Amino acid sequence: MIQTLFGSLTEEKKTGFLDRMKEAVTRTRENLAERLEDVVSFGKEIDAGTLDDLEAILISADLGSTTTQEVLGKLRDKADRKQIRDVSELKRLLKEELLAILNAANTRPVSRVDGPEVILVVGVNGTGKTTTIGKLSQVFRSQGKNVLLCAADTFRAAAIDQLEIWGQRTGTEVIKTKPGGDPSAVLFDALQSAVARKSDYVVVDTAGRLHTKTSLMSELEKMRRTAQRIIPGAPHETLLVMDATTGQNGLQQARMFTESAGVTGIVLTKLDGTAKGGVVVAISRELGLPVRYVGVGEKAGDLLPFDPKEFVDSLFE
């Protein structure tokens, strides 16, 4: 009985995530699937002209030129051999190609962490980085985990204040120092505290100043060394926060961070505010990085674990 009830609750939670994902990508779905229906009437043969129309649709959804050409290359091969009978078949094949790209970026095996799991959160100011950390804390807390937040963006006093507000909202303690203090020093204190308390997670806010890229990346590297001295293998994840509404411009910023900051995954914010959610696929294809979470609103619970299949299904259903 208990197992049946647990299964039903898990299924209900999964259904809820899918519904929220569908709602979040409404504008992208209108820009993609519904425009596809407009250019390919029922029963029309899928030919080169159809795929030219599809190219414009995919680019407008922000898949980017590289990803679009890769997807279309495979579809054109099938169309030339008369293997795409109608719009329904075209959608199915398009979904398969998009899902294959997303799955290819999600290949990192899950490894057991001995002690607190340390997550560095990086990204330029304005992407919703500090807010994302608060929401991430809520995700972990809802799973019954013990979380500690580290306010290592000491460059902005507002970032420390904002993180403290999120700590109060989610019932999570924040380790901080004064504005302008040494980020590695506050990280050192946070990690020692986490070890002593046997915390499950330490989520670390970092400065986001691209205009001083060299010093920022040196600072991040110093923080990595500090983390490894206290907890071997730390940081276990470095998440880059990107704003979905910036599209291809955000992708260029992401390249700068991934080159220097050892990024292992992406958190994509404001997915509900754009018709260009195809940037999720572009990120996976061009950066080779998985999207871990997506932001779909302003509230503490509006950060969803990313599921490639749910995302692709939401774009077409």
Backbone hydrogen bonds in HBPLUS format (Angstrom, degrees):
<---DONOR---> <-ACCEPTOR-->    atom                        ^
c    i                          cat <-CA-CA->   ^        H-A-AA   ^      H-
h    n   atom  resd res      DA  || num        DHA   H-A  angle D-A-AA Bond
n    s   type  num  typ     dist DA aas  dist angle  dist       angle   num
A0005-LEU N   A0001-MET O   2.89 MM   4  6.15 161.5  1.93 152.4 157.4     1
A0006-PHE N   A0002-ILE O   2.84 MM   4  6.07 158.3  1.88 150.3 156.5     2
A0007-GLY N   A0003-GLN O   2.89 MM   4  6.12 158.9  1.94 147.6 153.2     3
A0008-SER N   A0004-THR O   2.93 MM   4  6.19 155.0  2.00 147.6 154.4     4
A0009-LEU N   A0005-LEU O   2.92 MM   4  6.19 154.6  1.99 149.6 156.5     5
A0010-THR N   A0006-PHE O   2.89 MM   4  6.13 156.7  1.95 150.5 157.1     6
A0011-GLU N   A0007-GLY O   2.96 MM   4  6.15 156.9  2.01 145.6 151.9     7
A0012-GLU N   A0008-SER O   2.91 MM   4  6.09 152.8  1.98 142.2 150.1     8
A0013-LYS N   A0009-LEU O   2.90 MM   4  6.13 155.8  1.96 147.1 153.1     9
A0014-LYS N   A0010-THR O   2.94 MM   4  6.20 157.3  1.99 147.4 153.6    10
A0015-THR N   A0011-GLU O   2.86 MM   4  6.11 156.8  1.91 148.3 154.7    11
A0016-GLY N   A0012-GLU O   2.93 MM   4  6.18 151.8  2.01 143.8 151.7    12
A0017-PHE N   A0013-LYS O   2.98 MM   4  6.31 153.5  2.05 148.7 155.1    13
A0018-LEU N   A0014-LYS O   3.00 MM   4  6.29 157.7  2.05 148.5 154.4    14
A0019-ASP N   A0015-THR O   2.96 MM   4  6.23 159.6  2.00 151.7 156.8    15
A0020-ARG N   A0016-GLY O   3.02 MM   4  6.23 155.2  2.08 146.0 152.9    16
A0021-MET N   A0017-PHE O   2.84 MM   4  6.07 150.8  1.92 148.2 156.9    17
A0022-LYS N   A0018-LEU O   2.90 MM   4  6.14 159.5  1.94 149.9 155.3    18
A0023-GLU N   A0019-ASP O   3.02 MM   4  6.27 156.3  2.08 143.5 149.7    19
A0024-ALA N   A0020-ARG O   2.91 MM   4  6.10 152.7  1.99 143.0 150.7    20
A0025-VAL N   A0021-MET O   3.05 MM   4  6.29 149.6  2.14 152.5 158.9    21
A0026-THR N   A0023-GLU O   3.36 MM   3  5.28 162.8  2.39 107.5 107.6    22
A0029-ARG N   A0025-VAL O   2.77 MM   4  5.96 162.0  1.80 162.5 168.1    23
A0030-GLU N   A0026-THR O   2.96 MM   4  6.24 158.0  2.00 151.2 156.7    24
A0031-ASN N   A0027-ARG O   3.07 MM   4  6.23 146.3  2.18 137.2 146.4    25
A0031-ASN N   A0028-THR O   3.07 MM   3  4.92 116.1  2.49  90.6 106.7    26
A0032-LEU N   A0028-THR O   2.88 MM   4  6.06 127.3  2.16 142.7 157.3    27
A0032-LEU N   A0029-ARG O   3.17 MM   3  5.04 135.1  2.38  92.9 105.2    28
A0033-ALA N   A0029-ARG O   2.92 MM   4  5.44 113.0  2.38 131.2 148.1    29
A0034-GLU N   A0029-ARG O   3.30 MM   5  6.70 165.6  2.32 154.4 158.0    30
A0036-LEU N   A0032-LEU O   2.98 MM   4  6.15 146.1  2.10 145.8 156.0    31
A0037-GLU N   A0033-ALA O   3.03 MM   4  6.38 150.0  2.13 145.2 152.3    32
A0038-ASP N   A0034-GLU O   3.15 MM   4  6.41 144.7  2.28 136.8 146.1    33
A0039-VAL N   A0035-ARG O   3.13 MM   4  6.46 148.8  2.23 147.5 153.8    34
A0040-VAL N   A0036-LEU O   3.01 MM   4  6.08 138.5  2.18 146.7 157.9    35
A0044-LYS N   A0041-SER O   3.04 MM   3  5.62 162.9  2.07 138.0 139.6    36
A0051-LEU N   A0047-ASP O   3.17 MM   4  6.56 156.3  2.22 150.9 157.1    37
A0052-ASP N   A0048-ALA O   2.96 MM   4  6.26 139.4  2.13 144.0 155.7    38
A0053-ASP N   A0049-GLY O   3.10 MM   4  6.43 152.5  2.18 145.1 151.6    39
A0054-LEU N   A0050-THR O   2.91 MM   4  6.27 149.9  2.00 142.9 152.3    40
A0055-GLU N   A0051-LEU O   2.92 MM   4  6.10 144.2  2.05 138.5 147.0    41
A0056-ALA N   A0052-ASP O   3.40 MM   4  6.78 155.2  2.46 144.9 148.6    42
A0057-ILE N   A0053-ASP O   3.19 MM   4  6.51 152.1  2.27 144.8 152.8    43
A0058-LEU N   A0054-LEU O   2.88 MM   4  6.13 163.5  1.90 158.4 161.6    44
A0059-ILE N   A0055-GLU O   3.06 MM   4  6.24 161.7  2.09 150.7 155.6    45
A0060-SER N   A0056-ALA O   3.01 MM   4  6.12 152.2  2.09 139.9 147.8    46
A0061-ALA N   A0057-ILE O   3.03 MM   4  6.31 133.6  2.25 140.2 152.5    47
A0061-ALA N   A0058-LEU O   3.18 MM   3  5.07 130.1  2.45  91.1 104.3    48
A0063-LEU N   A0058-LEU O   3.20 MM   5  5.84 167.4  2.21 150.6 151.8    49
A0062-ASP N   A0059-ILE O   2.95 MM   3  4.96 156.1  2.01 104.3 110.6    50
A0278-GLY N   A0061-ALA O   2.90 MM 217  5.09 128.3  2.17 156.5 163.1    51
A0068-THR N   A0064-GLY O   3.01 MM   4  6.02 160.0  2.05 149.5 156.0    52
A0069-GLN N   A0065-SER O   2.94 MM   4  6.03 165.2  1.96 153.0 156.3    53
A0070-GLU N   A0066-THR O   3.13 MM   4  6.34 152.1  2.21 143.9 151.6    54
A0071-VAL N   A0067-THR O   3.01 MM   4  6.26 163.9  2.04 155.0 158.4    55
A0072-LEU N   A0068-THR O   2.89 MM   4  6.05 169.7  1.90 156.1 159.4    56
A0073-GLY N   A0069-GLN O   2.92 MM   4  5.89 148.7  2.02 139.1 147.1    57
A0075-LEU N   A0071-VAL O   3.18 MM   4  6.50 155.8  2.24 146.2 153.5    58
A0076-ARG N   A0072-LEU O   2.71 MM   4  5.83 159.9  1.75 158.2 162.6    59
A0077-ASP N   A0073-GLY O   3.30 MM   4  6.40 151.2  2.39 134.9 141.7    60
A0078-LYS N   A0074-LYS O   3.37 MM   4  6.65 154.0  2.44 139.5 145.3    61
A0079-ALA N   A0075-LEU O   2.86 MM   4  6.14 156.1  1.92 150.2 157.8    62
A0080-ASP N   A0076-ARG O   2.85 MM   4  6.00 159.6  1.90 151.3 155.8    63
A0081-ARG N   A0078-LYS O   3.15 MM   3  5.19 128.8  2.43  94.4 107.7    64
A0083-GLN N   A0078-LYS O   2.84 MM   5  5.08 167.9  1.86 151.7 150.0    65
A0082-LYS N   A0079-ALA O   2.94 MM   3  4.89 158.6  1.99 109.3 111.3    66
A0090-LEU N   A0086-ASP O   2.98 MM   4  6.28 154.0  2.04 148.8 157.1    67
A0091-LYS N   A0087-VAL O   2.91 MM   4  6.12 159.0  1.95 148.7 153.1    68
A0092-ARG N   A0088-SER O   3.07 MM   4  6.32 159.1  2.12 144.1 149.9    69
A0093-LEU N   A0089-GLU O   2.99 MM   4  6.22 163.2  2.02 151.6 155.3    70
A0094-LEU N   A0090-LEU O   2.89 MM   4  6.04 155.5  1.95 148.1 155.7    71
A0095-LYS N   A0091-LYS O   2.85 MM   4  6.05 161.2  1.89 153.4 157.9    72
A0096-GLU N   A0092-ARG O   3.05 MM   4  6.31 154.1  2.12 143.1 150.1    73
A0097-GLU N   A0093-LEU O   3.03 MM   4  6.33 155.4  2.10 147.7 153.3    74
A0098-LEU N   A0094-LEU O   3.01 MM   4  6.27 164.9  2.03 155.0 158.7    75
A0099-LEU N   A0095-LYS O   2.89 MM   4  6.01 163.7  1.92 152.5 157.4    76
A0100-ALA N   A0096-GLU O   2.95 MM   4  6.06 150.8  2.04 141.9 150.0    77
A0101-ILE N   A0097-GLU O   3.20 MM   4  6.48 152.9  2.28 145.2 151.0    78
A0102-LEU N   A0098-LEU O   3.12 MM   4  6.44 162.9  2.15 150.3 154.5    79
A0103-ASN N   A0099-LEU O   2.83 MM   4  5.98 163.5  1.85 154.1 159.0    80
A0104-ALA N   A0100-ALA O   3.01 MM   4  6.04 148.1  2.11 139.5 147.8    81
A0105-ALA N   A0102-LEU O   3.25 MM   3  5.49 138.2  2.43 100.2 110.7    82
A0106-ASN N   A0103-ASN O   3.02 MM   3  5.06 147.8  2.13 101.2 111.3    83
A0117-GLU N   A0200-ASP O   2.83 MM  83  6.06 176.9  1.83 139.2 139.3    84
A0202-VAL N   A0117-GLU O   2.88 MM  85  6.16 152.9  1.95 155.6 153.9    85
A0236-HIS N   A0118-VAL O   2.86 MM 118  5.45 135.2  2.06 137.5 150.7    86
A0237-GLU N   A0118-VAL O   3.34 MM 119  6.72 145.0  2.47 157.5 158.7    87
A0119-ILE N   A0202-VAL O   2.86 MM  83  6.17 170.1  1.87 170.2 171.1    88
A0204-VAL N   A0119-ILE O   2.85 MM  85  6.09 171.2  1.86 167.3 167.6    89
A0120-LEU N   A0237-GLU O   2.95 MM 117  6.36 151.1  2.03 162.4 162.1    90
A0239-LEU N   A0120-LEU O   2.82 MM 119  6.21 152.8  1.89 171.5 169.4    91
A0121-VAL N   A0204-VAL O   2.95 MM  83  5.87 151.6  2.03 165.2 164.1    92
A0122-VAL N   A0239-LEU O   2.84 MM 117  6.16 165.2  1.86 160.7 165.8    93
A0241-VAL N   A0122-VAL O   2.90 MM 119  6.27 166.0  1.92 162.3 163.0    94
A0125-ASN N   A0208-GLY O   3.20 MM  83  5.06 144.0  2.34 135.7 126.7    95
A0132-THR N   A0128-GLY O   2.87 MM   4  5.93 150.2  1.96 144.8 153.6    96
A0133-ILE N   A0129-LYS O   3.07 MM   4  6.43 148.2  2.18 146.9 155.1    97
A0134-GLY N   A0130-THR O   3.19 MM   4  6.57 155.1  2.26 146.3 152.0    98
A0135-LYS N   A0131-THR O   3.03 MM   4  6.38 156.3  2.09 149.2 155.8    99
A0136-LEU N   A0132-THR O   2.76 MM   4  5.97 151.2  1.84 149.3 158.2   100
A0137-SER N   A0133-ILE O   2.93 MM   4  6.15 151.6  2.01 146.2 153.4   101
A0138-GLN N   A0134-GLY O   3.15 MM   4  6.48 146.7  2.27 138.0 146.7   102
A0139-VAL N   A0135-LYS O   2.97 MM   4  6.37 149.3  2.06 146.3 154.4   103
A0140-PHE N   A0136-LEU O   3.06 MM   4  6.39 165.9  2.08 154.7 156.2   104
A0141-ARG N   A0137-SER O   2.85 MM   4  6.01 160.7  1.89 150.2 156.6   105
A0142-SER N   A0138-GLN O   2.91 MM   4  6.00 150.6  2.00 145.0 152.2   106
A0143-GLN N   A0140-PHE O   3.00 MM   3  5.12 141.8  2.15  99.6 111.3   107
A0145-LYS N   A0140-PHE O   3.10 MM   5  5.45 160.9  2.14 147.4 143.7   108
A0144-GLY N   A0141-ARG O   2.94 MM   3  5.09 158.8  1.98 109.5 113.2   109
A0200-ASP N   A0146-ASN O   2.84 MM  54  5.15 144.0  1.97 132.1 143.9   110
A0201-TYR N   A0146-ASN O   3.13 MM  55  6.52 158.1  2.18 157.6 160.6   111
A0148-LEU N   A0201-TYR O   2.97 MM  53  6.29 146.6  2.09 143.6 154.1   112
A0203-VAL N   A0148-LEU O   2.97 MM  55  6.44 155.4  2.03 160.1 167.5   113
A0149-LEU N   A0173-GLU O   2.99 MM  24  6.21 175.6  1.99 166.3 166.0   114
A0175-ILE N   A0149-LEU O   2.80 MM  26  6.20 165.7  1.82 161.5 162.7   115
A0150-CYS N   A0203-VAL O   2.92 MM  53  6.14 157.8  1.97 156.1 154.9   116
A0152-ALA N   A0150-CYS O   3.09 MM   2  5.77 128.2  2.37 105.2  90.7   117
A0205-ASP N   A0150-CYS O   2.92 MM  55  6.11 168.3  1.94 170.4 171.3   118
A0151-ALA N   A0175-ILE O   2.92 MM  24  6.13 173.0  1.93 169.1 171.4   119
A0152-ALA N   A0205-ASP O   3.10 MM  53  5.27 124.3  2.43 129.6 138.5   120
A0180-GLY N   A0154-THR O   2.76 MM  26  5.11 155.7  1.82 129.6 137.3   121
A0159-ALA N   A0156-ARG O   3.08 MM   3  5.30 133.5  2.30 100.9 112.8   122
A0161-ASP N   A0157-ALA O   3.12 MM   4  6.48 164.9  2.14 154.0 157.8   123
A0162-GLN N   A0158-ALA O   2.84 MM   4  5.94 158.5  1.88 146.0 152.4   124
A0163-LEU N   A0159-ALA O   2.98 MM   4  6.12 154.1  2.05 142.9 149.4   125
A0164-GLU N   A0160-ILE O   3.01 MM   4  6.27 153.1  2.09 147.3 154.8   126
A0165-ILE N   A0161-ASP O   3.06 MM   4  6.40 149.1  2.16 146.1 154.1   127
A0166-TRP N   A0162-GLN O   3.11 MM   4  6.46 157.3  2.16 146.2 151.6   128
A0167-GLY N   A0163-LEU O   2.81 MM   4  6.09 147.1  1.92 145.4 155.7   129
A0168-GLN N   A0164-GLU O   2.98 MM   4  6.28 151.3  2.06 146.2 152.6   130
A0169-ARG N   A0165-ILE O   2.98 MM   4  6.30 154.7  2.05 146.2 153.5   131
A0170-THR N   A0166-TRP O   3.01 MM   4  6.14 152.5  2.09 147.8 153.8   132
A0171-GLY N   A0167-GLY O   2.87 MM   4  5.65 112.9  2.33 137.5 152.0   133
A0172-THR N   A0167-GLY O   2.79 MM   5  4.55 155.4  1.85 137.0 141.4   134
A0181-GLY N   A0178-LYS O   2.99 MM   3  5.53 146.4  2.10 144.1 143.8   135
A0185-ALA N   A0182-ASP O   3.08 MM   3  5.27 127.2  2.37 101.6 115.4   136
A0186-VAL N   A0182-ASP O   3.24 MM   4  6.66 157.3  2.30 155.8 161.0   137
A0187-LEU N   A0183-PRO O   3.00 MM   4  6.21 149.8  2.09 145.1 154.2   138
A0188-PHE N   A0184-SER O   2.89 MM   4  6.04 153.8  1.96 140.0 147.1   139
A0189-ASP N   A0185-ALA O   3.09 MM   4  6.41 159.5  2.13 147.5 151.7   140
A0190-ALA N   A0186-VAL O   2.97 MM   4  6.14 158.0  2.01 143.2 149.5   141
A0191-LEU N   A0187-LEU O   2.88 MM   4  6.09 163.4  1.91 158.5 161.7   142
A0192-GLN N   A0188-PHE O   3.04 MM   4  6.22 162.1  2.07 150.2 155.3   143
A0193-SER N   A0189-ASP O   3.00 MM   4  6.15 157.6  2.05 146.1 152.7   144
A0194-ALA N   A0190-ALA O   2.87 MM   4  6.10 151.8  1.95 143.8 152.2   145
A0195-VAL N   A0191-LEU O   2.94 MM   4  6.15 158.2  1.99 150.5 155.1   146
A0196-ALA N   A0192-GLN O   3.05 MM   4  6.24 164.3  2.07 147.5 151.8   147
A0197-ARG N   A0193-SER O   2.95 MM   4  6.15 148.1  2.06 145.9 154.6   148
A0198-LYS N   A0194-ALA O   2.91 MM   4  5.77 111.5  2.39 134.6 150.4   149
A0199-SER N   A0194-ALA O   2.93 MM   5  4.98 165.1  1.95 144.3 148.3   150
A0198-LYS N   A0195-VAL O   3.18 MM   3  5.00 149.8  2.28  96.7 105.8   151
A0212-THR N   A0209-ARG O   3.21 MM   3  5.75 159.2  2.25 111.4 117.5   152
A0216-LEU N   A0212-THR O   2.98 MM   4  6.09 160.9  2.01 161.1 166.8   153
A0217-MET N   A0213-LYS O   2.89 MM   4  6.04 167.6  1.90 158.0 160.2   154
A0218-SER N   A0214-THR O   3.02 MM   4  6.23 151.6  2.11 145.2 153.5   155
A0219-GLU N   A0215-SER O   2.92 MM   4  6.06 150.3  2.01 141.8 150.0   156
A0220-LEU N   A0216-LEU O   2.92 MM   4  6.28 153.6  1.99 149.8 157.0   157
A0221-GLU N   A0217-MET O   2.97 MM   4  6.17 153.6  2.04 142.5 149.5   158
A0222-LYS N   A0218-SER O   2.99 MM   4  6.24 153.0  2.06 145.3 152.3   159
A0223-MET N   A0219-GLU O   3.01 MM   4  6.30 151.4  2.10 144.7 152.6   160
A0224-ARG N   A0220-LEU O   2.95 MM   4  6.27 147.6  2.06 144.2 153.1   161
A0225-ARG N   A0221-GLU O   3.08 MM   4  6.42 160.4  2.12 149.8 153.8   162
A0226-THR N   A0222-LYS O   3.00 MM   4  6.26 155.7  2.06 146.4 153.3   163
A0227-ALA N   A0223-MET O   2.91 MM   4  6.14 161.5  1.95 150.0 154.6   164
A0228-GLN N   A0224-ARG O   2.96 MM   4  6.22 160.6  2.00 154.2 159.0   165
A0229-ARG N   A0225-ARG O   3.14 MM   4  6.35 141.1  2.30 142.6 151.7   166
A0230-ILE N   A0227-ALA O   3.21 MM   3  5.50 132.0  2.45 101.7 113.3   167
A0231-ILE N   A0227-ALA O   2.84 MM   4  5.93 173.2  1.84 164.3 166.6   168
A0234-ALA N   A0231-ILE O   3.01 MM   3  5.64 158.1  2.06 145.2 146.3   169
A0264-THR N   A0238-THR O   2.83 MM  26  5.28 165.6  1.86 143.1 147.9   170
A0240-LEU N   A0265-GLY O   2.92 MM  25  6.35 164.1  1.95 155.6 157.0   171
A0267-VAL N   A0240-LEU O   2.89 MM  27  6.04 161.5  1.93 144.3 144.6   172
A0242-MET N   A0267-VAL O   2.86 MM  25  6.20 164.4  1.89 163.4 167.4   173
A0269-THR N   A0242-MET O   2.75 MM  27  6.07 165.7  1.77 172.1 173.4   174
A0246-THR N   A0243-ASP O   3.07 MM   3  5.74 162.2  2.10 119.7 125.0   175
A0244-ALA N   A0269-THR O   2.87 MM  25  5.78 168.5  1.88 152.4 156.2   176
A0247-GLY N   A0244-ALA O   3.25 MM   3  5.61 156.9  2.31 107.8 114.4   177
A0249-ASN N   A0246-THR O   3.12 MM   3  5.57 134.9  2.34 150.2 141.8   178
A0250-GLY N   A0247-GLY O   3.00 MM   3  5.38 122.9  2.34 106.4 119.8   179
A0251-LEU N   A0247-GLY O   3.16 MM   4  6.56 140.6  2.32 140.4 152.0   180
A0252-GLN N   A0248-GLN O   3.18 MM   4  6.52 144.6  2.31 141.9 149.1   181
A0253-GLN N   A0249-ASN O   3.22 MM   4  6.63 154.3  2.29 144.2 150.8   182
A0254-ALA N   A0250-GLY O   2.90 MM   4  6.14 152.6  1.97 144.7 152.8   183
A0255-ARG N   A0251-LEU O   3.04 MM   4  6.35 146.1  2.16 142.0 150.1   184
A0256-MET N   A0252-GLN O   3.36 MM   4  6.71 152.7  2.44 144.0 149.5   185
A0256-MET N   A0253-GLN O   3.11 MM   3  5.29 118.7  2.50  98.6 112.8   186
A0257-PHE N   A0253-GLN O   3.23 MM   4  6.65 152.9  2.31 148.8 155.7   187
A0258-THR N   A0254-ALA O   2.84 MM   4  6.06 167.7  1.85 159.0 162.7   188
A0259-GLU N   A0255-ARG O   3.03 MM   4  6.10 145.5  2.15 145.2 152.9   189
A0260-SER N   A0257-PHE O   3.07 MM   3  5.44 132.2  2.31 104.5 116.4   190
A0261-ALA N   A0257-PHE O   2.65 MM   4  5.34 161.6  1.68 169.2 171.1   191
A0266-ILE N   A0290-PRO O   2.92 MM  24  6.21 149.8  2.01 152.3 159.1   192
A0292-ARG N   A0266-ILE O   2.71 MM  26  5.63 155.4  1.76 151.8 159.5   193
A0268-LEU N   A0293-TYR O   3.02 MM  25  6.43 157.5  2.07 152.7 150.2   194
A0295-GLY N   A0268-LEU O   2.73 MM  27  6.09 160.0  1.77 142.3 146.8   195
A0273-GLY N   A0270-LYS O   3.02 MM   3  5.27 157.6  2.07 106.7 114.0   196
A0271-LEU N   A0295-GLY O   3.07 MM  24  6.06 149.9  2.17 162.4 167.4   197
A0279-VAL N   A0276-LYS O   3.25 MM   3  6.31 165.0  2.27 124.5 126.2   198
A0280-VAL N   A0277-GLY O   3.09 MM   3  6.00 172.1  2.09 124.7 126.7   199
A0281-VAL N   A0278-GLY O   2.96 MM   3  5.48 129.8  2.21 111.4 122.0   200
A0282-ALA N   A0278-GLY O   3.26 MM   4  6.69 157.1  2.32 145.1 151.6   201
A0283-ILE N   A0279-VAL O   2.85 MM   4  6.01 157.3  1.90 150.5 155.2   202
A0284-SER N   A0280-VAL O   3.23 MM   4  6.48 163.4  2.26 142.8 146.5   203
A0285-ARG N   A0281-VAL O   2.93 MM   4  6.14 161.4  1.96 153.5 158.7   204
A0286-GLU N   A0282-ALA O   2.80 MM   4  5.75 170.8  1.81 154.5 157.7   205
A0287-LEU N   A0283-ILE O   2.92 MM   4  5.41 152.5  1.99 138.5 146.1   206
A0288-GLY N   A0284-SER O   3.07 MM   4  4.91 128.0  2.35 112.0 123.4   207
A0306-PHE N   A0292-ARG O   2.83 MM  14  5.29 172.9  1.84 132.8 131.7   208
A0294-VAL N   A0304-LEU O   2.91 MM  10  5.36 151.2  1.99 147.2 156.6   209
A0304-LEU N   A0294-VAL O   2.90 MM  10  5.36 164.4  1.92 159.2 155.9   210
A0296-VAL N   A0302-ASP O   2.95 MM   6  5.30 164.0  1.97 141.6 146.8   211
A0302-ASP N   A0299-LYS O   3.01 MM   3  5.32 163.1  2.04 119.0 120.9   212
A0311-PHE N   A0307-ASP O   2.97 MM   4  6.16 161.3  2.00 161.2 167.1   213
A0312-VAL N   A0308-PRO O   3.01 MM   4  6.27 169.0  2.03 154.9 156.7   214
A0313-ASP N   A0309-LYS O   2.88 MM   4  6.00 168.6  1.89 155.9 159.7   215
A0314-SER N   A0310-GLU O   2.91 MM   4  6.01 151.4  1.99 143.0 151.0   216
A0315-LEU N   A0311-PHE O   3.20 MM   4  6.53 132.6  2.44 141.4 153.3   217
A0315-LEU N   A0312-VAL O   3.10 MM   3  5.24 135.5  2.31  99.3 111.5   218
A0316-PHE N   A0313-ASP O   3.13 MM   3  5.54 150.9  2.21 108.4 116.7   219
A0317-GLU N   A0313-ASP O   3.02 MM   4  5.99 126.9  2.31 153.0 167.5   220
